[in-house]
Structures are given as C-alpha cells and as structure tokens.
C-alpha cells in the first residue's frame, strides 16, 4: 500500500564548528549546483525554487542504484539545527519511470564548544504509482524494497561526511544568512568558497 517504507538510512559525521554558527536551512536552500556535485560522485545537479504557495524547495538530481532520481524537496521544518524536507520524487530506471515519496531530515547536536554532530536521515515511502510500476514489471515488492534499501544506504554513507564538510565550511565562512543578503529585487546570493567539500 502507498506510504509503506521502502528504504530508510541514517548516517552521522562530525562538523568542526560551533553549533551556533551552523544554519542548516540557510545551507540547504542556498546550496549551489557545483557545491552539490562536489558532495558526491552520484550528484548530478541542484537548484532552488518555490512551490506555488510560497514554500522553499531544493531540487536535486542524483543517481541512486542505477536510476536517475529528481528530488523536489519542499520545506516542512526549516530551522537552524533541524530541517525536514518532503519530496514526491521522480525516478527514471531502465524499466521506466515511477515516483516515490522521500523525506530528508537533517539535524545537528553539540558535542563540545567547537564541534557538533550532523545526522543525515532519509526515509523512502512507496506510492500507488510505485506499486503499479512493480506490478507492470512483475517485480516482487520485497525484492525491490531490499534493492532500494541497499542503494540508499550506500548513497547516504558516501554523501554524509561530504555534506558535513560543506556545512562546516559554510558555518565558518562568515557568510550572512541568505535572508540578510536579499537585494531590492528580493533575490539572494551566497558567496561560496570554491574549495568547499574538497577536503
């Protein structure tokens, strides 16, 4: 049935910056395309948009388990130390297109005055369209679920420490939050160090 969990993974990494310098919402909604690509060899492209009702959206294109996935992450919770995004994601596999719901949750907690711990949690849910896709292909749900779980875990394992490094550099760069940089036209830009995520 729709809403059934098909994958879930959570990985942690240390951010070498004080927690009061970390702003996850500012980071995720201001993440430039090149910076997103540097944070995983499976990352293809990223951009920012808004829903028709004005909510912020992070659009990410990535390769997961041999499929191209277009994530339409809409803000659900957008705080400095906790972000939850929800996407009805388009998945393009060799067997054809389908959709799954993905919940991406980011959080940080302090470890000591100069460090904090980053958690990258991703939860995938089946949709009616996903079940119909499996039925057309004659694919058992449990087999598809296992394959997706393994692919998601491997993907998140690789990107989590690189996301943490990117968040760390953003925190220490001295860049003001995007809202404070808005010009008279309402467009905001972030000055992103070119070497972020390279070390």
N, C-alpha and C positions, 0 to 999 in steps of 0.2 A: 504494500500500500504506500501511497505518497507520504513523505515525511519520515520514512524508515531510514535509520542510519546506514550509510553505505561506506563511510570512512570517517576516521577520527584520529588525529595525531596531535601531540603536544611536545614541543622541544624548548629547552631553555639555554640561555647564553648570558654571560656577564657583560654589562656595559660599564666601562671605566669612566664614569661621570657621575656627579652628584644627582640624586633623583630630582631635586628642584630645578635642574637645568633641562630635564627631559620633558619633551612635549610630543607625545605620540600622535595626537590628532594633527598638529601642525606638520609633523614629519610625513605622515601617510598621505595627506591631501596636497602636499607640496612636493612629492617625490618626482623628480624629473625622469624623463624617459631613459636617458643614458645611465643615470644612477640606478634605476630599477634593473636595467640589463646587467650592470656590474655585480648585482647581488645574487645572481645565479646564472649558470650557463643555459638554463631552461627558460629564462625570462626573455620574451620577445619584444614587448612594447608596453608602455604605460602612459596614461594621461588622466586628466581630471575633468569632471563635468558636474552637472547638477540635474536632479530629477525635475519633472515638471512642477512639482510642489516645492522646489527650492532646496531640497536636501543635497548635501555634498556627495559626490560619487567619485570613487577611484576605479578607473578602468584598467585592468591588467590583462595582458595576453601572454600566455605561457604554454609550455609543452609539458604535459603530465602523462606518463605511461604511454607514450606514443600518440597521444591525442592533443590537438590544439584546443586550449580552453580560453574562452573570453569571459573574464570575470567583470561583472557590473556591481561593484561593491558600494552599497548605499549606507550612509551613516545611520546607525541605530543608537549607539553610545559613542560620544566623541569627547573624551576628557583627556587631560594631560597624561594621566597614568593608566588609562583604560579606554580602549577603543574596541567597539564591536561593529562589524560591517556585515551586511547580508546581501547576497547576490543570487539571482536566477541566472546561472552560468550556462553559456552555450558551449557544448563540447562537440568537436569535429574529429571523429575517429575514422579509420579506414572503412568501417562498416556503415558510416553515415552519421548524421548529426543527431543530437539529443540535448536535453537540458537536465541539470541537477541544481539543487539549492546548496549554496555554500555559505557557512557562517565563519568569518575570520575574526578572531579575537586576539588582541594584543594587550599585554599588561606589563607593568614593571613594579618591583617592590625593592625597598632599600636593603642593602647588605651591610654597608658601613658608610661613613660620611662621603667617601669618594667613589662608591660603586653601587650599582643596583643590578637586579636580576630581571632579565627580559624573558617573557614567555610568549611563544608563538603557537596558538591553538587554532586548528582548522577542523571543521565538522561538516561533512557532506551528507545531504539527505536526498533520498530518491524522490522523484516526481512521477506523476502519472505518465508523462511523456517518456521518462526513463524506462518504466516498466513496459510500456508499449514497444519501445525500441528493442528491449531484450526479447520480447515475445516474437517480434518480426524476425529476429536473427536466430531464434531457437536457443538462446543462451540462458543457462540456469542462473537465477538471481544470486545464489550463494557463491558461485564461481566468479561472477562479475564483481561482487562485493569484495571478495578476497583480493582480486587483482587490483581493484581501485585502492583498497586499503594499503597494499604494499607500495604502490606507485606514489600515493600521497605521503606516506611516511618517509620514503626516500627523498622526495622533493623537499619536504619541510626540514628534514635533517640537514640538507645542504644549505638552504637559504637562511635558516635561523641565525647562525653565527654571523653571516654577512649582513643581514638586516640589523643585528645588534651593533655591528661596527658602524654601519651607516647612521643609525640613531645616535650613537656615541659622538660621531663627528659633527652631526647636526647640533647636538646639545652643547658641544664645546666650541662651535664656530663663531658664536657671538651674533648669529643672525636673529633678528627680531621675528616674532611670530608673523605669519603671512597677513593676518588681520591688521597688524600695525603698519604693514608696508603698503597697504592699498592706496593707489593714487586716486586722482579725482574722477577717473572713469570707473573706479571700482575693481580694477584689475590689479592683482598682486603677484609679485615675483620674489623668489628666494635666490640669494647668492650661494651657490652650492660649490664647495671646494672640489676641484677636478679630480683629486686623488681619493675622494671618499670611497670606502669599500675596497680599496686596492691593497690594504694591508690589514 
